[in-house]
Amino acid sequence: MKRVAAVDCGTNSIRLLVADVDPVTGELTELDRRMRIVRLGQGVDRTGRLAPEALERTFAACREYEAVITDLGATSVRFAATSASRDAENRAEFVRGVVDILGVEPEVISGDQEAEFSFTGATRELAAGIGGGAERPSIEGGGGRRVGHVEPPYLVVDLGGGSTEFVVGDAHVQAARSVDIGCVRMTERHLVVDGQVTDPPTPGQIAAMEADITAALDLAEEAVPLTRARTLVGLAGSVTTVAAIALGLKEYDSTAIHHARIPLDQVREVTEQLLTSTHAERAANPVLHPGRVDVIAAGAFVLLKIMERTGAQEVVVSEHDILDGLAYAVAERSEEPRKES
């Protein structure tokens, strides 16, 4: 077993996984998994630059993560930076800050690389039959089912803040494409007026967002056969939050969410609820992280449009994603120890 750390820095959040990984069997034992909402992509779609306050929030999270990595004794670290830092003119400033704190250079990975890591992290357990068992209600009074046997090929959808990755495969990736329809990007592009999120959005705003999503799905379908897969697997905070609401959870519980199967009708119901609610009503929901209150409606809407486009009647929700894929990758390759920070 190798003790490794993986950091995924996206448009909305930065997440850490420290785990013991057997690179031969693929067994992964989680030691620490945490997330901070830092909004690194704040304003990037408009300005093309990372805002100073967004960088400082991200660096504060990196300092926290450095302490965790050191305390747990992980010497091999991989840091993946995704959509926001790909788009930013001043990404060199971001890279310098991460190296100074964590002693490892962030890899500004492509959308296709991001999709492959997400696919591996999300499907390795499913392919091995881990976490299955008899289907049963996920939680008393809530919707959804636990995952039983699921059929490949899989369509893995990683719905992030700035972009969404689509990847189809069975044991291996067959096709992948990243498109710019993340929850933060859709919110900032369509639901903000005079610097404030419309509360709730107007029919015109929703229609404009839908047109943007449709165009992006057309682009994705040029590379990825969106209707070929037999199982839709959904990843990242927008998807897991929709699942938590659909399941009727009283607090966020990753164990209840992981491998839950949420039907299309419930995704539609949750999305309509979020699109017609006020900020205060969303903030009062205990499963909603404060950093997602303003962007979750757009995220849920993207998920709904994806399910309608693909014909999926349910989404299998995974808490394992790009972080787990990165952890497998770092365990399977020879790593230089990180520099002293």
C-alpha positions as CSV (number, residue, x, y, z in Angstrom):
1,M,0.0,0.0,0.0
2,K,1.2,3.5,-0.8
3,R,0.1,6.6,1.1
4,V,-0.6,9.3,-1.4
5,A,-2.4,12.6,-1.5
6,A,-4.4,14.1,-4.4
7,V,-5.7,17.7,-4.7
8,D,-8.4,18.7,-7.2
9,C,-8.6,22.5,-7.6
10,G,-11.7,23.4,-9.7
11,T,-13.6,26.6,-10.5
12,N,-15.8,26.5,-7.3
13,S,-14.0,24.2,-4.8
14,I,-10.7,22.7,-3.9
15,R,-10.7,19.2,-2.5
16,L,-8.1,16.9,-0.8
17,L,-7.9,13.1,-0.6
18,V,-5.3,11.3,1.5
19,A,-5.4,7.5,1.0
20,D,-3.6,4.3,1.2
21,V,-3.7,2.7,-2.3
22,D,-2.7,-0.8,-3.5
23,P,-1.6,-0.1,-7.1
24,V,-2.1,-3.8,-8.0
25,T,-5.6,-4.5,-6.7
26,G,-6.9,-1.0,-6.8
27,E,-8.0,-1.1,-3.2
28,L,-8.2,2.4,-1.8
29,T,-8.5,3.2,1.9
30,E,-9.5,6.7,2.6
31,L,-7.8,8.5,5.4
32,D,-9.0,12.1,4.9
33,R,-11.3,13.7,2.4
34,R,-12.3,17.3,2.6
35,M,-13.5,20.2,0.6
36,R,-13.4,24.0,0.7
37,I,-15.4,26.4,-1.4
38,V,-12.9,28.9,-2.7
39,R,-14.5,30.2,-5.9
40,L,-11.2,30.3,-7.7
41,G,-13.1,30.9,-10.9
42,Q,-14.8,34.1,-9.6
43,G,-15.2,36.4,-12.6
44,V,-12.9,34.4,-14.9
45,D,-15.5,34.0,-17.6
46,R,-15.8,37.9,-17.7
47,T,-12.2,39.1,-17.0
48,G,-10.0,36.2,-18.1
49,R,-8.0,36.6,-14.8
50,L,-8.0,35.0,-11.4
51,A,-9.1,37.6,-8.8
52,P,-6.7,38.4,-6.0
53,E,-9.3,37.5,-3.3
54,A,-10.0,34.2,-5.1
55,L,-6.3,33.3,-5.1
56,E,-6.0,34.1,-1.4
57,R,-8.9,31.9,-0.5
58,T,-7.4,29.1,-2.5
59,F,-3.9,29.6,-0.9
60,A,-5.5,29.5,2.6
61,A,-7.1,26.1,1.7
62,C,-3.7,24.9,0.4
63,R,-2.1,25.8,3.7
64,E,-4.7,23.8,5.6
65,Y,-4.1,20.9,3.2
66,E,-0.4,21.0,3.6
67,A,-0.7,20.5,7.4
68,V,-3.0,17.5,6.8
69,I,-0.7,15.9,4.2
70,T,2.3,16.3,6.5
71,D,0.5,15.0,9.6
72,L,-0.7,11.9,7.8
73,G,2.7,11.2,6.2
74,A,1.9,11.3,2.5
75,T,5.0,12.0,0.6
76,S,3.6,11.6,-2.9
77,V,1.2,14.3,-3.9
78,R,-0.5,15.2,-7.2
79,F,-2.3,18.5,-7.7
80,A,-4.7,18.9,-10.6
81,A,-5.9,22.3,-11.6
82,T,-9.0,22.4,-13.8
83,S,-11.2,24.8,-15.7
84,A,-10.6,28.2,-14.0
85,S,-6.8,28.0,-14.1
86,R,-6.9,26.7,-17.7
87,D,-8.8,29.9,-18.7
88,A,-6.8,32.5,-16.7
89,E,-4.2,34.8,-18.1
90,N,-2.4,35.0,-14.7
91,R,-2.3,31.3,-13.9
92,A,1.5,31.6,-13.4
93,E,0.7,33.5,-10.1
94,F,-1.5,30.6,-9.1
95,V,1.2,28.0,-9.9
96,R,3.9,29.9,-7.9
97,G,1.6,30.1,-4.8
98,V,0.8,26.4,-4.9
99,V,4.5,25.4,-5.2
100,D,5.4,27.7,-2.3
101,I,2.8,26.1,0.0
102,L,2.6,22.5,-1.0
103,G,6.0,21.9,-2.7
104,V,4.4,20.4,-5.8
105,E,3.6,22.1,-9.1
106,P,-0.1,22.0,-10.1
107,E,-0.8,20.3,-13.3
108,V,-3.2,22.4,-15.4
109,I,-4.8,19.3,-16.9
110,S,-6.9,19.3,-20.1
111,G,-10.6,18.6,-20.1
112,D,-9.9,15.2,-21.7
113,Q,-7.4,14.4,-18.9
114,E,-9.9,15.5,-16.3
115,A,-12.5,13.3,-17.8
116,E,-10.2,10.2,-17.8
117,F,-9.3,10.7,-14.1
118,S,-12.9,11.2,-13.2
119,F,-13.9,8.1,-15.2
120,T,-11.4,5.9,-13.4
121,G,-12.3,7.2,-10.0
122,A,-16.0,6.8,-10.5
123,T,-16.1,3.4,-12.2
124,R,-13.3,1.3,-10.7
125,E,-15.6,0.2,-7.8
126,L,-18.6,-0.3,-10.1
127,A,-16.6,-2.5,-12.5
128,A,-15.2,-4.5,-9.5
129,G,-18.7,-4.9,-8.0
130,I,-17.6,-3.0,-4.9
131,G,-20.4,-1.1,-3.0
132,G,-23.2,-3.0,-4.6
133,G,-25.5,-5.5,-2.9
134,A,-29.2,-5.8,-3.0
135,E,-31.2,-2.7,-4.0
136,R,-32.9,-1.1,-1.0
137,P,-34.3,2.3,0.0
138,S,-31.4,4.7,0.6
139,I,-33.1,6.5,3.5
140,E,-36.5,6.3,5.2
141,G,-38.8,8.8,3.7
142,G,-36.5,9.7,0.9
143,G,-36.3,8.7,-2.7
144,G,-33.7,6.8,-4.7
145,R,-32.2,3.4,-4.4
146,R,-28.8,2.0,-3.6
147,V,-26.8,0.8,-6.5
148,G,-27.1,-2.9,-7.3
149,H,-25.7,-4.4,-10.5
150,V,-25.1,-1.8,-13.1
151,E,-24.3,-2.4,-16.8
152,P,-21.5,-0.9,-18.8
153,P,-20.8,1.0,-20.9
154,Y,-20.9,4.0,-18.5
155,L,-21.4,7.6,-19.3
156,V,-19.6,9.5,-16.6
157,V,-20.7,13.2,-16.2
158,D,-18.4,15.3,-14.0
159,L,-20.5,18.5,-13.5
160,G,-18.1,21.1,-12.2
161,G,-18.1,24.8,-11.6
162,G,-16.7,26.0,-14.9
163,S,-17.0,22.9,-17.1
164,T,-18.6,19.5,-17.4
165,E,-16.7,16.5,-18.6
166,F,-18.5,13.7,-20.5
167,V,-16.7,10.3,-20.9
168,V,-18.0,7.0,-22.2
169,G,-16.3,3.7,-21.6
170,D,-16.4,0.3,-20.0
171,A,-13.1,-1.0,-18.6
172,H,-11.4,1.8,-20.5
173,V,-12.2,5.3,-21.8
174,Q,-13.6,5.2,-25.3
175,A,-14.5,8.9,-25.9
176,A,-14.4,12.1,-23.9
177,R,-15.2,15.8,-24.2
178,S,-15.2,18.8,-21.9
179,V,-17.6,21.6,-22.5
180,D,-18.1,24.9,-20.7
181,I,-21.4,24.4,-18.8
182,G,-20.4,24.4,-15.1
183,C,-22.7,25.6,-12.4
184,V,-20.7,28.8,-11.7
185,R,-20.2,29.6,-15.3
186,M,-24.0,29.2,-16.1
187,T,-24.9,31.3,-13.0
188,E,-22.5,34.1,-13.8
189,R,-23.4,34.1,-17.5
190,H,-27.2,33.9,-17.3
191,L,-28.5,34.4,-13.7
192,V,-26.6,37.5,-12.6
193,V,-27.9,41.1,-13.1
194,D,-25.9,44.1,-11.8
195,G,-23.7,41.8,-9.8
196,Q,-26.5,40.0,-8.0
197,V,-27.9,36.6,-8.6
198,T,-31.6,36.9,-9.7
199,D,-33.7,35.4,-6.9
200,P,-35.4,33.4,-8.3
201,P,-34.4,33.5,-12.0
202,T,-36.8,34.7,-14.7
203,P,-38.3,32.5,-17.4
204,G,-36.1,34.4,-19.9
205,Q,-33.0,33.7,-18.0
206,I,-33.8,30.1,-17.7
207,A,-34.5,29.9,-21.5
208,A,-31.2,31.5,-22.3
209,M,-29.4,29.1,-20.0
210,E,-31.1,26.2,-21.6
211,A,-30.1,27.3,-25.1
212,D,-26.5,27.6,-23.9
213,I,-26.6,24.1,-22.4
214,T,-28.2,22.6,-25.6
215,A,-25.4,24.1,-27.7
216,A,-22.8,22.7,-25.4
217,L,-24.4,19.2,-25.5
218,D,-24.4,19.4,-29.3
219,L,-20.7,20.0,-29.1
220,A,-20.1,17.2,-26.6
221,E,-22.1,14.8,-28.8
222,E,-19.7,15.4,-31.7
223,A,-17.1,13.4,-29.7
224,V,-19.1,11.4,-27.2
225,P,-22.1,9.2,-28.0
226,L,-24.3,10.4,-25.3
227,T,-27.1,7.9,-25.8
228,R,-24.9,4.7,-26.1
229,A,-24.2,4.1,-22.4
230,R,-26.4,1.9,-20.3
231,T,-25.5,3.6,-17.0
232,L,-25.3,7.3,-16.3
233,V,-22.9,8.1,-13.4
234,G,-22.9,11.6,-12.0
235,L,-20.1,13.3,-10.1
236,A,-19.3,16.5,-8.2
237,G,-21.0,18.8,-5.8
238,S,-24.1,19.8,-7.9
239,V,-25.0,16.2,-8.5
240,T,-24.4,15.0,-4.9
241,T,-26.3,18.0,-3.6
242,V,-29.3,17.2,-5.8
243,A,-29.1,13.6,-4.6
244,A,-29.0,14.7,-0.9
245,I,-32.2,16.8,-1.5
246,A,-33.9,14.0,-3.4
247,L,-33.0,11.5,-0.6
248,G,-34.6,13.8,2.0
249,L,-31.4,14.0,4.1
250,K,-31.4,16.1,7.2
251,E,-27.7,16.7,6.9
252,Y,-25.1,16.0,4.2
253,D,-24.2,12.3,4.4
254,S,-21.7,11.0,1.8
255,T,-22.3,7.4,2.8
256,A,-26.0,7.7,2.0
257,I,-25.3,9.6,-1.2
258,H,-22.6,7.4,-2.6
259,H,-24.0,4.9,-5.2
260,A,-27.6,6.2,-4.7
261,R,-29.8,5.9,-7.8
262,I,-31.9,9.0,-8.4
263,P,-34.7,8.8,-10.9
264,L,-35.2,11.4,-13.6
265,D,-38.6,12.5,-12.1
266,Q,-36.9,13.3,-8.8
267,V,-34.1,15.3,-10.5
268,R,-36.8,17.3,-12.3
269,E,-38.7,17.9,-9.1
270,V,-35.6,19.1,-7.2
271,T,-34.5,21.3,-10.1
272,E,-38.0,23.0,-10.3
273,Q,-37.9,23.5,-6.5
274,L,-34.4,25.1,-6.7
275,L,-35.3,27.3,-9.6
276,T,-38.3,28.8,-7.9
277,S,-36.9,29.2,-4.4
278,T,-35.3,32.2,-2.8
279,H,-31.7,32.5,-1.5
280,A,-33.1,32.3,2.1
281,E,-35.1,29.2,1.3
282,R,-32.1,27.4,-0.3
283,A,-29.7,28.5,2.5
284,A,-32.1,27.0,5.1
285,N,-31.6,23.5,3.6
286,P,-29.1,21.8,5.9
287,V,-27.6,19.7,3.0
288,L,-26.6,22.8,1.0
289,H,-23.1,24.0,1.6
290,P,-23.2,27.9,1.9
291,G,-20.8,28.1,-1.1
292,R,-23.4,26.4,-3.3
293,V,-26.5,28.3,-2.4
294,D,-26.2,30.7,-5.3
295,V,-25.1,28.2,-8.0
296,I,-27.0,25.0,-7.2
297,A,-30.1,25.9,-9.2
298,A,-27.9,26.2,-12.4
299,G,-26.1,23.0,-11.5
300,A,-29.3,21.1,-11.1
301,F,-30.7,22.5,-14.3
302,V,-27.5,21.3,-16.2
303,L,-28.0,17.8,-14.7
304,L,-31.6,17.7,-15.7
305,K,-30.9,18.8,-19.3
306,I,-28.2,16.1,-19.6
307,M,-30.5,13.4,-18.4
308,E,-33.2,14.5,-20.8
309,R,-30.7,14.6,-23.7
310,T,-29.2,11.2,-23.0
311,G,-32.6,9.5,-22.2
312,A,-31.3,8.4,-18.8
313,Q,-34.1,7.4,-16.5
314,E,-31.9,7.6,-13.4
315,V,-28.4,8.8,-12.4
316,V,-26.0,6.7,-10.3
317,V,-24.4,9.2,-7.9
318,S,-20.7,8.7,-7.0
319,E,-18.8,10.5,-4.3
320,H,-15.7,9.0,-5.9
321,D,-14.4,11.0,-8.8
322,I,-11.3,12.8,-10.1
323,L,-9.7,12.7,-6.6
324,D,-9.8,8.9,-6.5
325,G,-8.6,8.7,-10.1
326,L,-5.6,11.0,-9.2
327,A,-4.9,8.9,-6.2
328,Y,-4.8,5.7,-8.3
329,A,-2.5,7.5,-10.8
330,V,0.0,8.8,-8.2
331,A,0.2,5.3,-6.6
332,E,0.8,3.6,-9.9
333,R,3.7,5.8,-11.0
334,S,7.1,6.6,-9.5
335,E,6.9,9.9,-7.7
336,E,9.6,12.3,-6.6
337,P,9.0,13.5,-3.0
338,R,7.5,16.9,-2.8
339,K,9.7,19.8,-2.1
340,E,9.8,21.2,1.4
341,S,7.3,24.0,1.6
